[in-house]
Structure formats: C-alpha cells, structure tokens
C-alpha cells in the first residue's frame, strides 16, 4: 500500500466540486429522504441564506450549549432571527439535527469523490485507506460532527437520514474505485461498500466513547475490518483499467 502521506497529497490533486446538498443523492434516495425529513427545504436564494444561517448557528451551539441543552429559541436569539423564521423551515430541534447530519454527510461524500493520481494507487485497498484516513482527519477536526454522527447527538431520525447519506457515500466510493479498477458486478458493490461503512461507524463510535476522537489505532483496525469484509467478495488484485481509457 502506498504511503499514507502520498495518498493524502493525491487527494488534493483537484478542487472539490461545488455540488449542492441534494445533488449527492439519486432520485430514489431523494424519495427516501422526503419520507424521513420534517424540515422544509428553501426554494429561493434568500431562503437558502436563512436556512444555512440556522444550520451554522446550530453547529456552533452544539459546542457552547451541549446538544441536549438548546432549542429553536436559542438558535433564533444567537442568529438574530425571528423565531417564526426558524419555524418556517424547522418544526423542531430534531429536524435541525437531521439537516445538520445531511450537511455533514455531504462533506464525507466530497472526500470520497475526490479524484486521486493513479500513480499513487497500486490496489483497491489503497483507495479504502485513503477514504478512511481523510475521513478520520476531517471528523476529528469538528467536535460537532463527532457528537452528531458518533455520540450523544444521534437520534432515530438522524440515523435514518445518515443511512441514506451512507448509501450516497458508498456510491461515490464505487465510482472512485471504478476509475482505476474493474469491480465485480455481483454482489452489488454499493451494497458491500455501504455495509463496510457501517463497520467503520461501529468501530469509530467505540473509539469516540473511549478516547473522544477517532484514533490512529482505530483507523488501522477499521481499515483491516473493512478490507477483510470486502475481501470476502473482491480479489486482492482487481483488473486495472487503462489510465488512458478508463471507461
């Protein structure tokens, strides 16, 4: 496997695409989300600005107030917005948390979507390592994301929203891997990658409980566990695509 520093350098070969939040989801995933979420998506530019301000404020209040100790009224006060403006988009604080998880999932989607230099990749496990390492660095930089995805901020609704987000992330991982390698069509690689993400989340929850962050040791164990699972279905050496004609 290539050195981790080289892989991280490879991740920044290109700029992140300016995808909208909803664009990471397939139509089927959008339908799933519409049945889960209770907040109202903005339709106009002014509404988008208010919506994002509400989420930015909630993101900060998670640290200053604690995830269990602030309300929509606190968001209104901290953002200098009328309470009615908050309720226009969010009927409850739980719906704000669901929107935050959606936002956080977009960040992880962008991480695994980022193209890398093919010269840095010798096998599919290098890409798995890259996704894990960059995701660990990202999540440890934001206590709020740790709290909402691995800690006490989790609710049944946020877990359901995160499940849809994990499916989108798994699809992005598949596309990233298939830039370089031919994956077996069956079992469904997106389903396998989704299951492997759940392995990651379980181990990272344990790391957060023990250490308040995702440690390098848990990163290594996550890599071993994900590769062991995926290795049940994928050979160690997948057919490499021609870099000149990857399609």
Secondary structure, DSSP 8 states (H G I E B T S, - for coil): ---HHHHHHHHTSS------GGGGS-HHHHHHHHHH--S----SHHHHHHHHHHHHHHHHHHHHH-TTS--HHHHHHHHT--HHHHHHH-SSHHHHHHHHHHHHHHHHHHHHHS---GGG-SSHHHHHHHHHHHHHHHHHT-HHHHHHHHSTT--HHHHHHHHHHHHHHHHHHHHHHTTTB---SSS-HHHHHHHHHHHHHHHHHHHHHHHSS--HHHHHHHHHHHHHHHTTTS-SS--B-BTTB--
